[in-house]
Amino acid sequence: MPEFAKRMDYMAGSAAIIRGLFGAMNDPETISFGGGAPATEALPAETIRKIAAEVLSPDKRGREALQYGPVKGVRQLREIVAEKLLKPNDIPADPEDVLIVNGGLETMNLLCQVFIDPGDVILVESPTFVHCVEIFEMFQARCIGCETDEHGLVIEDVERKIQEYHPKMVYVIPTFQNPTGKTLPADRREKLAALGSQYDVIILEDDPYRELRYSGEALKPIKAYDRTGHTVYANSLSKIFSPGSRLGYVYADRAIIEKLFDAKTATNSHTSMVPQILCAEFFARGYYEAHLKNLCAIHRTRRDAMMAAMEKYMPEGTKWVYPDGGLFTWVELPGDIDTTELLREAANYKVAYIAGAGFFAGSAGEGKNCMRISYGNVSPEKIDEGMRRLGALIKSKL
C-alpha cells in the first residue's frame, strides 16, 4: 500500500481524541456526559414530518429538493439566516454574503482551504474545541494556545502571541464556550475584533451555542464590532434545528465569501437540498420561536440539575463553571487526579465524561485534573444518578 499523506501523521493526536469521544455513547447502560448533543426530546420530529409530507410533493418543492442547488445555498434559507439570526444580533448581513455549509465544521475546513498553508500558525483558546484542532492540523497548521481566565480568552496574551507568532487566524468560541461553558465579556469581544484589524489577522468566531441562553444578558457577537472584514462569523443550525440535518452557515466579507464559494465547489458543490428546504420552511412557517423557547426551557432545567448535582456529589475543593447557556460545564478536581486515567475506571461505574487534557493544543500536562461535562442530552434524573456515581469514584481517589 502507498504511504498515507503526511497530514495524517500531523493530525494523529487530535484524531485519536475525537475517535475516543464516541465510545461510551454507544453503551445504553452508561450515563454519558461526553457528547455535545442537544436534548433528543426537543428535536422537532413531528413538525418536520408534517412539513416534509406537504412540501416534498412533486407539485410543491419535491423536485427542487431532489435536484442540484445553488452553491451558496437555498436563497430563502440565506435570507432567513440574515433576517432572523444575524440582524437581531447587530449583524446587518446581506444574504449574498451568507454561505450555507454542511454543519458548522465545514466552515473551518473551507477557511483552511482558503487561508492556511502548511506551517501557518492558528491561535486558539486554552482549552479549545478539539474537533477544530483536528481540522487545523489536517491542513498542517501549528496551533498555539492562548491564556484564558474565569471570563475566557485573555486579550493581552492574544496580542502578545500575535506579535510573536504572526498567525493567519485566531479561533475563538466566545459564547458558552466548548469545552468550558464560559462567555467572553463585551469589552474583550470588541478588543479582539480590533486586533484582527490592527494586525491583519482573521478572527474566526465560532458561535453555535449563542441562541441557547438560559440566564444573563445576550452579548453582541465579535462580528458586530468588526469594521474591516477581518472577523468571519461561523454558526450552526445543529443546536437550534437538528444535528442530523448537518446545516451551518458562515457570514463574512464579500471577498472571503467568493473564495469560500470556490473552495465549496471543489469540495462538494453545495449543501444537501432536502434539509435546507425543510429548515427554511420550518422558519418561514413560524415554528422557530416557540421551538427555541422549548429548547431553552429543557436545557435550563438540565443545566440547573447539573449545578445542583455538582453541589451535592462533588468533593470539597472541586471547581466548576456555572454556564449561562450552552451544553457544557468545565470541572477542575482537587488533588492530583488524572482524569484520563480516571475515565478508564469510570467505565466500571457506568458513567462517562471527556478528560480535560485533550482540549489543550500542544499540551504539556495542562488540564490533567479537568473534565468536560455535557448535560444537554441527559435527563435530570440521569444527571443526578450519573453525578452520584462519578462523585463516588472521585471521592474514592482522594
Contacts in CASP RR format, 6 or more apart in sequence:
PFRMAT RR
TARGET T0000
AUTHOR 0000-0000-0000
METHOD contacts of the structure
MODEL  1
MPEFAKRMDYMAGSAAIIRGLFGAMNDPETISFGGGAPATEALPAETIRK
IAAEVLSPDKRGREALQYGPVKGVRQLREIVAEKLLKPNDIPADPEDVLI
VNGGLETMNLLCQVFIDPGDVILVESPTFVHCVEIFEMFQARCIGCETDE
HGLVIEDVERKIQEYHPKMVYVIPTFQNPTGKTLPADRREKLAALGSQYD
VIILEDDPYRELRYSGEALKPIKAYDRTGHTVYANSLSKIFSPGSRLGYV
YADRAIIEKLFDAKTATNSHTSMVPQILCAEFFARGYYEAHLKNLCAIHR
TRRDAMMAAMEKYMPEGTKWVYPDGGLFTWVELPGDIDTTELLREAANYK
VAYIAGAGFFAGSAGEGKNCMRISYGNVSPEKIDEGMRRLGALIKSKL
6 140 0 8 1.000
7 137 0 8 1.000
7 138 0 8 1.000
7 139 0 8 1.000
7 140 0 8 1.000
8 15 0 8 1.000
10 137 0 8 1.000
10 138 0 8 1.000
10 140 0 8 1.000
11 134 0 8 1.000
11 137 0 8 1.000
11 138 0 8 1.000
13 137 0 8 1.000
14 130 0 8 1.000
14 133 0 8 1.000
14 134 0 8 1.000
14 137 0 8 1.000
15 134 0 8 1.000
17 130 0 8 1.000
17 134 0 8 1.000
17 358 0 8 1.000
18 130 0 8 1.000
18 131 0 8 1.000
18 134 0 8 1.000
21 34 0 8 1.000
21 35 0 8 1.000
21 354 0 8 1.000
23 352 0 8 1.000
24 30 0 8 1.000
24 32 0 8 1.000
24 34 0 8 1.000
24 347 0 8 1.000
24 352 0 8 1.000
25 32 0 8 1.000
25 34 0 8 1.000
25 35 0 8 1.000
25 352 0 8 1.000
27 350 0 8 1.000
29 350 0 8 1.000
30 347 0 8 1.000
30 350 0 8 1.000
30 351 0 8 1.000
30 352 0 8 1.000
31 350 0 8 1.000
31 351 0 8 1.000
31 352 0 8 1.000
31 378 0 8 1.000
31 382 0 8 1.000
31 385 0 8 1.000
31 386 0 8 1.000
31 389 0 8 1.000
32 351 0 8 1.000
32 352 0 8 1.000
32 353 0 8 1.000
32 378 0 8 1.000
33 351 0 8 1.000
33 352 0 8 1.000
33 353 0 8 1.000
33 354 0 8 1.000
33 373 0 8 1.000
33 374 0 8 1.000
33 375 0 8 1.000
33 378 0 8 1.000
33 386 0 8 1.000
33 390 0 8 1.000
34 352 0 8 1.000
34 353 0 8 1.000
34 354 0 8 1.000
34 372 0 8 1.000
34 373 0 8 1.000
34 374 0 8 1.000
35 354 0 8 1.000
35 374 0 8 1.000
35 377 0 8 1.000
36 178 0 8 1.000
36 327 0 8 1.000
36 328 0 8 1.000
36 374 0 8 1.000
36 376 0 8 1.000
36 377 0 8 1.000
37 243 0 8 1.000
37 327 0 8 1.000
37 374 0 8 1.000
37 376 0 8 1.000
37 377 0 8 1.000
38 212 0 8 1.000
38 238 0 8 1.000
38 239 0 8 1.000
38 243 0 8 1.000
38 295 0 8 1.000
38 299 0 8 1.000
38 327 0 8 1.000
38 376 0 8 1.000
38 377 0 8 1.000
39 295 0 8 1.000
39 298 0 8 1.000
39 299 0 8 1.000
39 302 0 8 1.000
39 376 0 8 1.000
39 377 0 8 1.000
40 377 0 8 1.000
41 298 0 8 1.000
42 291 0 8 1.000
42 294 0 8 1.000
42 295 0 8 1.000
42 298 0 8 1.000
42 299 0 8 1.000
43 242 0 8 1.000
44 241 0 8 1.000
44 242 0 8 1.000
44 282 0 8 1.000
44 287 0 8 1.000
44 291 0 8 1.000
47 282 0 8 1.000
47 287 0 8 1.000
47 291 0 8 1.000
48 242 0 8 1.000
48 278 0 8 1.000
48 282 0 8 1.000
51 278 0 8 1.000
51 281 0 8 1.000
51 282 0 8 1.000
51 285 0 8 1.000
52 278 0 8 1.000
54 60 0 8 1.000
55 61 0 8 1.000
55 62 0 8 1.000
55 65 0 8 1.000
55 277 0 8 1.000
55 278 0 8 1.000
55 281 0 8 1.000
56 62 0 8 1.000
56 65 0 8 1.000
56 274 0 8 1.000
56 277 0 8 1.000
61 277 0 8 1.000
61 281 0 8 1.000
62 277 0 8 1.000
64 273 0 8 1.000
64 277 0 8 1.000
65 273 0 8 1.000
65 274 0 8 1.000
65 277 0 8 1.000
66 273 0 8 1.000
66 274 0 8 1.000
67 273 0 8 1.000
68 269 0 8 1.000
68 270 0 8 1.000
68 273 0 8 1.000
69 270 0 8 1.000
69 273 0 8 1.000
70 270 0 8 1.000
71 261 0 8 1.000
71 264 0 8 1.000
71 265 0 8 1.000
71 269 0 8 1.000
71 270 0 8 1.000
72 78 0 8 1.000
72 96 0 8 1.000
72 98 0 8 1.000
72 99 0 8 1.000
72 100 0 8 1.000
72 257 0 8 1.000
72 261 0 8 1.000
72 270 0 8 1.000
73 99 0 8 1.000
73 100 0 8 1.000
73 270 0 8 1.000
73 271 0 8 1.000
73 276 0 8 1.000
74 100 0 8 1.000
74 273 0 8 1.000
74 276 0 8 1.000
74 277 0 8 1.000
74 280 0 8 1.000
75 95 0 8 1.000
76 280 0 8 1.000
76 284 0 8 1.000
77 100 0 8 1.000
77 276 0 8 1.000
77 277 0 8 1.000
77 279 0 8 1.000
77 280 0 8 1.000
77 283 0 8 1.000
78 95 0 8 1.000
78 96 0 8 1.000
78 98 0 8 1.000
78 100 0 8 1.000
78 249 0 8 1.000
79 95 0 8 1.000
80 280 0 8 1.000
80 283 0 8 1.000
80 284 0 8 1.000
81 93 0 8 1.000
81 95 0 8 1.000
81 98 0 8 1.000
81 100 0 8 1.000
81 249 0 8 1.000
81 251 0 8 1.000
82 93 0 8 1.000
82 94 0 8 1.000
82 95 0 8 1.000
82 98 0 8 1.000
82 251 0 8 1.000
84 283 0 8 1.000
84 288 0 8 1.000
85 211 0 8 1.000
85 235 0 8 1.000
85 249 0 8 1.000
86 92 0 8 1.000
86 93 0 8 1.000
86 98 0 8 1.000
86 233 0 8 1.000
86 251 0 8 1.000
87 93 0 8 1.000
89 210 0 8 1.000
89 218 0 8 1.000
89 220 0 8 1.000
89 221 0 8 1.000
89 224 0 8 1.000
90 220 0 8 1.000
90 221 0 8 1.000
90 224 0 8 1.000
91 221 0 8 1.000
91 223 0 8 1.000
91 224 0 8 1.000
91 233 0 8 1.000
91 251 0 8 1.000
93 251 0 8 1.000
96 254 0 8 1.000
96 257 0 8 1.000
97 251 0 8 1.000
97 252 0 8 1.000
97 253 0 8 1.000
97 254 0 8 1.000
97 257 0 8 1.000
98 249 0 8 1.000
98 250 0 8 1.000
98 251 0 8 1.000
98 257 0 8 1.000
99 249 0 8 1.000
99 250 0 8 1.000
99 251 0 8 1.000
99 252 0 8 1.000
99 257 0 8 1.000
99 260 0 8 1.000
99 261 0 8 1.000
99 264 0 8 1.000
100 247 0 8 1.000
100 248 0 8 1.000
100 249 0 8 1.000
100 271 0 8 1.000
100 276 0 8 1.000
101 107 0 8 1.000
101 110 0 8 1.000
101 247 0 8 1.000
101 248 0 8 1.000
101 249 0 8 1.000
101 250 0 8 1.000
101 264 0 8 1.000
101 271 0 8 1.000
102 246 0 8 1.000
102 247 0 8 1.000
102 248 0 8 1.000
102 268 0 8 1.000
102 271 0 8 1.000
102 272 0 8 1.000
103 236 0 8 1.000
103 237 0 8 1.000
103 238 0 8 1.000
103 246 0 8 1.000
103 247 0 8 1.000
103 248 0 8 1.000
104 206 0 8 1.000
104 208 0 8 1.000
104 234 0 8 1.000
104 235 0 8 1.000
104 236 0 8 1.000
104 238 0 8 1.000
104 248 0 8 1.000
104 249 0 8 1.000
105 131 0 8 1.000
105 132 0 8 1.000
105 135 0 8 1.000
106 248 0 8 1.000
106 267 0 8 1.000
107 206 0 8 1.000
107 232 0 8 1.000
107 234 0 8 1.000
107 248 0 8 1.000
107 249 0 8 1.000
107 250 0 8 1.000
108 132 0 8 1.000
108 135 0 8 1.000
108 136 0 8 1.000
108 171 0 8 1.000
108 204 0 8 1.000
108 206 0 8 1.000
108 234 0 8 1.000
109 135 0 8 1.000
109 267 0 8 1.000
110 250 0 8 1.000
110 260 0 8 1.000
110 263 0 8 1.000
110 264 0 8 1.000
110 267 0 8 1.000
111 169 0 8 1.000
111 202 0 8 1.000
111 204 0 8 1.000
111 232 0 8 1.000
111 250 0 8 1.000
111 260 0 8 1.000
112 135 0 8 1.000
112 136 0 8 1.000
112 138 0 8 1.000
112 139 0 8 1.000
112 141 0 8 1.000
113 139 0 8 1.000
113 263 0 8 1.000
113 266 0 8 1.000
113 267 0 8 1.000
114 256 0 8 1.000
114 259 0 8 1.000
114 260 0 8 1.000
114 263 0 8 1.000
115 168 0 8 1.000
115 169 0 8 1.000
115 202 0 8 1.000
116 122 0 8 1.000
116 136 0 8 1.000
116 139 0 8 1.000
116 140 0 8 1.000
116 141 0 8 1.000
116 168 0 8 1.000
116 169 0 8 1.000
118 139 0 8 1.000
118 140 0 8 1.000
118 141 0 8 1.000
119 140 0 8 1.000
119 141 0 8 1.000
119 142 0 8 1.000
120 141 0 8 1.000
120 142 0 8 1.000
120 167 0 8 1.000
120 168 0 8 1.000
120 169 0 8 1.000
121 141 0 8 1.000
121 142 0 8 1.000
121 143 0 8 1.000
121 144 0 8 1.000
121 165 0 8 1.000
121 166 0 8 1.000
121 167 0 8 1.000
121 168 0 8 1.000
122 136 0 8 1.000
122 141 0 8 1.000
122 142 0 8 1.000
122 143 0 8 1.000
122 144 0 8 1.000
122 167 0 8 1.000
122 168 0 8 1.000
122 169 0 8 1.000
122 170 0 8 1.000
122 171 0 8 1.000
123 143 0 8 1.000
123 144 0 8 1.000
123 145 0 8 1.000
123 146 0 8 1.000
123 158 0 8 1.000
123 161 0 8 1.000
123 162 0 8 1.000
123 165 0 8 1.000
123 167 0 8 1.000
123 169 0 8 1.000
123 170 0 8 1.000
123 171 0 8 1.000
124 132 0 8 1.000
124 133 0 8 1.000
124 136 0 8 1.000
124 143 0 8 1.000
124 144 0 8 1.000
124 145 0 8 1.000
124 146 0 8 1.000
124 170 0 8 1.000
124 171 0 8 1.000
124 172 0 8 1.000
124 361 0 8 1.000
125 145 0 8 1.000
125 146 0 8 1.000
125 148 0 8 1.000
125 152 0 8 1.000
125 153 0 8 1.000
125 171 0 8 1.000
125 172 0 8 1.000
125 173 0 8 1.000
125 177 0 8 1.000
126 145 0 8 1.000
126 146 0 8 1.000
126 147 0 8 1.000
126 148 0 8 1.000
126 360 0 8 1.000
126 361 0 8 1.000
126 366 0 8 1.000
127 148 0 8 1.000
127 179 0 8 1.000
127 180 0 8 1.000
127 330 0 8 1.000
127 356 0 8 1.000
127 358 0 8 1.000
127 359 0 8 1.000
127 360 0 8 1.000
127 366 0 8 1.000
127 367 0 8 1.000
127 370 0 8 1.000
128 143 0 8 1.000
128 145 0 8 1.000
128 171 0 8 1.000
128 173 0 8 1.000
128 179 0 8 1.000
128 359 0 8 1.000
128 360 0 8 1.000
128 361 0 8 1.000
129 173 0 8 1.000
129 178 0 8 1.000
129 179 0 8 1.000
129 206 0 8 1.000
129 359 0 8 1.000
130 358 0 8 1.000
130 359 0 8 1.000
132 171 0 8 1.000
132 206 0 8 1.000
133 143 0 8 1.000
133 361 0 8 1.000
136 143 0 8 1.000
136 171 0 8 1.000
137 143 0 8 1.000
141 168 0 8 1.000
143 361 0 8 1.000
143 362 0 8 1.000
144 161 0 8 1.000
144 165 0 8 1.000
144 167 0 8 1.000
144 361 0 8 1.000
145 161 0 8 1.000
145 360 0 8 1.000
145 361 0 8 1.000
145 362 0 8 1.000
146 153 0 8 1.000
146 154 0 8 1.000
146 157 0 8 1.000
146 158 0 8 1.000
146 161 0 8 1.000
146 170 0 8 1.000
147 153 0 8 1.000
147 154 0 8 1.000
147 157 0 8 1.000
148 154 0 8 1.000
148 180 0 8 1.000
148 182 0 8 1.000
150 182 0 8 1.000
151 182 0 8 1.000
151 183 0 8 1.000
151 184 0 8 1.000
151 185 0 8 1.000
151 188 0 8 1.000
152 177 0 8 1.000
152 180 0 8 1.000
152 182 0 8 1.000
152 183 0 8 1.000
152 184 0 8 1.000
152 188 0 8 1.000
153 172 0 8 1.000
153 174 0 8 1.000
153 184 0 8 1.000
153 188 0 8 1.000
153 192 0 8 1.000
155 188 0 8 1.000
155 191 0 8 1.000
155 192 0 8 1.000
155 195 0 8 1.000
158 170 0 8 1.000
158 192 0 8 1.000
158 195 0 8 1.000
159 195 0 8 1.000
159 199 0 8 1.000
161 167 0 8 1.000
162 170 0 8 1.000
162 195 0 8 1.000
162 199 0 8 1.000
162 201 0 8 1.000
163 199 0 8 1.000
167 201 0 8 1.000
168 201 0 8 1.000
168 202 0 8 1.000
169 201 0 8 1.000
169 202 0 8 1.000
169 203 0 8 1.000
169 204 0 8 1.000
170 192 0 8 1.000
170 195 0 8 1.000
170 196 0 8 1.000
170 201 0 8 1.000
170 202 0 8 1.000
170 203 0 8 1.000
170 204 0 8 1.000
171 204 0 8 1.000
171 206 0 8 1.000
172 184 0 8 1.000
172 192 0 8 1.000
172 203 0 8 1.000
172 204 0 8 1.000
172 205 0 8 1.000
172 206 0 8 1.000
172 222 0 8 1.000
173 206 0 8 1.000
173 207 0 8 1.000
173 208 0 8 1.000
173 209 0 8 1.000
174 183 0 8 1.000
174 184 0 8 1.000
174 189 0 8 1.000
174 205 0 8 1.000
174 207 0 8 1.000
174 219 0 8 1.000
174 221 0 8 1.000
174 222 0 8 1.000
175 183 0 8 1.000
175 184 0 8 1.000
175 207 0 8 1.000
175 209 0 8 1.000
175 210 0 8 1.000
175 219 0 8 1.000
175 221 0 8 1.000
176 182 0 8 1.000
176 183 0 8 1.000
176 209 0 8 1.000
176 210 0 8 1.000
176 212 0 8 1.000
176 213 0 8 1.000
176 323 0 8 1.000
176 324 0 8 1.000
176 325 0 8 1.000
176 326 0 8 1.000
176 327 0 8 1.000
176 328 0 8 1.000
177 183 0 8 1.000
177 184 0 8 1.000
177 328 0 8 1.000
178 209 0 8 1.000
178 327 0 8 1.000
178 328 0 8 1.000
178 372 0 8 1.000
179 328 0 8 1.000
179 330 0 8 1.000
179 354 0 8 1.000
179 356 0 8 1.000
179 359 0 8 1.000
179 372 0 8 1.000
180 321 0 8 1.000
180 328 0 8 1.000
180 329 0 8 1.000
180 330 0 8 1.000
180 372 0 8 1.000
181 321 0 8 1.000
181 323 0 8 1.000
181 325 0 8 1.000
181 326 0 8 1.000
181 328 0 8 1.000
181 329 0 8 1.000
181 330 0 8 1.000
182 321 0 8 1.000
182 323 0 8 1.000
182 330 0 8 1.000
183 219 0 8 1.000
183 323 0 8 1.000
183 324 0 8 1.000
184 192 0 8 1.000
184 219 0 8 1.000
184 222 0 8 1.000
185 219 0 8 1.000
186 219 0 8 1.000
186 220 0 8 1.000
189 219 0 8 1.000
189 220 0 8 1.000
189 221 0 8 1.000
189 222 0 8 1.000
189 225 0 8 1.000
190 222 0 8 1.000
190 225 0 8 1.000
192 203 0 8 1.000
192 222 0 8 1.000
193 203 0 8 1.000
193 222 0 8 1.000
193 223 0 8 1.000
193 225 0 8 1.000
193 226 0 8 1.000
193 227 0 8 1.000
193 230 0 8 1.000
193 231 0 8 1.000
194 225 0 8 1.000
195 201 0 8 1.000
195 203 0 8 1.000
196 202 0 8 1.000
196 203 0 8 1.000
196 228 0 8 1.000
196 230 0 8 1.000
196 231 0 8 1.000
197 226 0 8 1.000
197 227 0 8 1.000
197 228 0 8 1.000
197 229 0 8 1.000
197 230 0 8 1.000
200 230 0 8 1.000
201 230 0 8 1.000
202 230 0 8 1.000
202 231 0 8 1.000
202 232 0 8 1.000
203 222 0 8 1.000
203 226 0 8 1.000
203 230 0 8 1.000
203 231 0 8 1.000
203 232 0 8 1.000
204 232 0 8 1.000
204 234 0 8 1.000
205 221 0 8 1.000
205 222 0 8 1.000
205 223 0 8 1.000
205 231 0 8 1.000
205 232 0 8 1.000
205 233 0 8 1.000
205 234 0 8 1.000
206 234 0 8 1.000
206 235 0 8 1.000
207 221 0 8 1.000
207 233 0 8 1.000
207 234 0 8 1.000
207 235 0 8 1.000
208 234 0 8 1.000
208 235 0 8 1.000
208 236 0 8 1.000
208 238 0 8 1.000
208 239 0 8 1.000
209 239 0 8 1.000
209 325 0 8 1.000
209 326 0 8 1.000
209 327 0 8 1.000
210 218 0 8 1.000
210 221 0 8 1.000
210 235 0 8 1.000
211 239 0 8 1.000
211 240 0 8 1.000
211 292 0 8 1.000
211 295 0 8 1.000
211 296 0 8 1.000
212 239 0 8 1.000
212 240 0 8 1.000
212 295 0 8 1.000
212 296 0 8 1.000
212 299 0 8 1.000
212 325 0 8 1.000
212 326 0 8 1.000
212 327 0 8 1.000
213 296 0 8 1.000
213 324 0 8 1.000
213 325 0 8 1.000
213 326 0 8 1.000
214 296 0 8 1.000
214 299 0 8 1.000
214 300 0 8 1.000
214 303 0 8 1.000
214 324 0 8 1.000
214 325 0 8 1.000
214 326 0 8 1.000
215 300 0 8 1.000
215 324 0 8 1.000
215 325 0 8 1.000
216 324 0 8 1.000
221 233 0 8 1.000
222 231 0 8 1.000
222 233 0 8 1.000
223 231 0 8 1.000
223 232 0 8 1.000
223 233 0 8 1.000
223 251 0 8 1.000
225 231 0 8 1.000
229 252 0 8 1.000
229 253 0 8 1.000
229 256 0 8 1.000
230 253 0 8 1.000
232 250 0 8 1.000
232 251 0 8 1.000
232 252 0 8 1.000
232 253 0 8 1.000
232 256 0 8 1.000
233 250 0 8 1.000
233 251 0 8 1.000
233 252 0 8 1.000
234 249 0 8 1.000
234 250 0 8 1.000
235 248 0 8 1.000
235 249 0 8 1.000
235 250 0 8 1.000
236 247 0 8 1.000
236 248 0 8 1.000
236 249 0 8 1.000
237 245 0 8 1.000
237 247 0 8 1.000
237 248 0 8 1.000
237 249 0 8 1.000
237 279 0 8 1.000
238 244 0 8 1.000
238 245 0 8 1.000
238 246 0 8 1.000
238 247 0 8 1.000
238 248 0 8 1.000
239 295 0 8 1.000
239 326 0 8 1.000
239 327 0 8 1.000
240 288 0 8 1.000
240 291 0 8 1.000
240 292 0 8 1.000
240 295 0 8 1.000
241 247 0 8 1.000
241 279 0 8 1.000
241 282 0 8 1.000
242 275 0 8 1.000
242 279 0 8 1.000
244 275 0 8 1.000
245 275 0 8 1.000
245 278 0 8 1.000
245 279 0 8 1.000
246 271 0 8 1.000
246 272 0 8 1.000
246 275 0 8 1.000
247 271 0 8 1.000
247 275 0 8 1.000
247 276 0 8 1.000
247 279 0 8 1.000
248 271 0 8 1.000
250 257 0 8 1.000
250 260 0 8 1.000
252 260 0 8 1.000
264 270 0 8 1.000
282 288 0 8 1.000
282 291 0 8 1.000
299 325 0 8 1.000
299 326 0 8 1.000
299 327 0 8 1.000
299 375 0 8 1.000
299 376 0 8 1.000
300 325 0 8 1.000
301 380 0 8 1.000
302 375 0 8 1.000
302 376 0 8 1.000
302 378 0 8 1.000
302 379 0 8 1.000
302 380 0 8 1.000
302 383 0 8 1.000
303 323 0 8 1.000
303 325 0 8 1.000
303 326 0 8 1.000
303 375 0 8 1.000
305 375 0 8 1.000
305 380 0 8 1.000
305 383 0 8 1.000
305 384 0 8 1.000
306 329 0 8 1.000
306 373 0 8 1.000
306 375 0 8 1.000
306 383 0 8 1.000
306 387 0 8 1.000
307 320 0 8 1.000
307 322 0 8 1.000
307 329 0 8 1.000
308 384 0 8 1.000
309 383 0 8 1.000
309 384 0 8 1.000
309 386 0 8 1.000
309 387 0 8 1.000
309 388 0 8 1.000
310 318 0 8 1.000
310 320 0 8 1.000
310 329 0 8 1.000
310 331 0 8 1.000
310 387 0 8 1.000
312 384 0 8 1.000
312 387 0 8 1.000
312 388 0 8 1.000
313 387 0 8 1.000
313 388 0 8 1.000
313 390 0 8 1.000
313 391 0 8 1.000
313 392 0 8 1.000
314 320 0 8 1.000
314 331 0 8 1.000
314 387 0 8 1.000
314 391 0 8 1.000
314 394 0 8 1.000
315 333 0 8 1.000
315 334 0 8 1.000
315 391 0 8 1.000
315 394 0 8 1.000
315 395 0 8 1.000
315 398 0 8 1.000
316 334 0 8 1.000
317 334 0 8 1.000
318 331 0 8 1.000
318 332 0 8 1.000
318 333 0 8 1.000
318 334 0 8 1.000
318 394 0 8 1.000
319 331 0 8 1.000
319 332 0 8 1.000
320 329 0 8 1.000
320 330 0 8 1.000
320 331 0 8 1.000
320 332 0 8 1.000
320 373 0 8 1.000
321 329 0 8 1.000
321 330 0 8 1.000
322 329 0 8 1.000
323 329 0 8 1.000
327 374 0 8 1.000
327 375 0 8 1.000
327 376 0 8 1.000
328 372 0 8 1.000
328 373 0 8 1.000
328 374 0 8 1.000
328 375 0 8 1.000
329 372 0 8 1.000
329 373 0 8 1.000
329 375 0 8 1.000
330 370 0 8 1.000
330 371 0 8 1.000
330 372 0 8 1.000
330 373 0 8 1.000
331 370 0 8 1.000
331 371 0 8 1.000
331 372 0 8 1.000
331 373 0 8 1.000
332 367 0 8 1.000
332 369 0 8 1.000
332 370 0 8 1.000
333 339 0 8 1.000
333 369 0 8 1.000
333 370 0 8 1.000
333 371 0 8 1.000
333 394 0 8 1.000
334 369 0 8 1.000
334 398 0 8 1.000
335 369 0 8 1.000
335 398 0 8 1.000
336 369 0 8 1.000
337 369 0 8 1.000
337 394 0 8 1.000
337 397 0 8 1.000
337 398 0 8 1.000
338 368 0 8 1.000
338 369 0 8 1.000
339 353 0 8 1.000
339 355 0 8 1.000
339 356 0 8 1.000
339 357 0 8 1.000
339 367 0 8 1.000
339 368 0 8 1.000
339 369 0 8 1.000
339 370 0 8 1.000
339 371 0 8 1.000
340 355 0 8 1.000
340 356 0 8 1.000
340 357 0 8 1.000
340 368 0 8 1.000
342 355 0 8 1.000
342 393 0 8 1.000
342 394 0 8 1.000
342 397 0 8 1.000
343 352 0 8 1.000
343 353 0 8 1.000
343 355 0 8 1.000
345 393 0 8 1.000
346 352 0 8 1.000
346 353 0 8 1.000
346 389 0 8 1.000
346 390 0 8 1.000
346 393 0 8 1.000
349 389 0 8 1.000
349 390 0 8 1.000
349 392 0 8 1.000
349 393 0 8 1.000
350 389 0 8 1.000
351 386 0 8 1.000
351 389 0 8 1.000
351 390 0 8 1.000
351 393 0 8 1.000
353 371 0 8 1.000
353 372 0 8 1.000
353 373 0 8 1.000
353 390 0 8 1.000
354 371 0 8 1.000
354 372 0 8 1.000
354 374 0 8 1.000
355 370 0 8 1.000
355 371 0 8 1.000
356 367 0 8 1.000
356 368 0 8 1.000
356 370 0 8 1.000
356 371 0 8 1.000
356 372 0 8 1.000
357 363 0 8 1.000
357 365 0 8 1.000
357 366 0 8 1.000
357 367 0 8 1.000
357 368 0 8 1.000
357 370 0 8 1.000
358 367 0 8 1.000
359 367 0 8 1.000
359 372 0 8 1.000
360 366 0 8 1.000
360 367 0 8 1.000
375 383 0 8 1.000
END
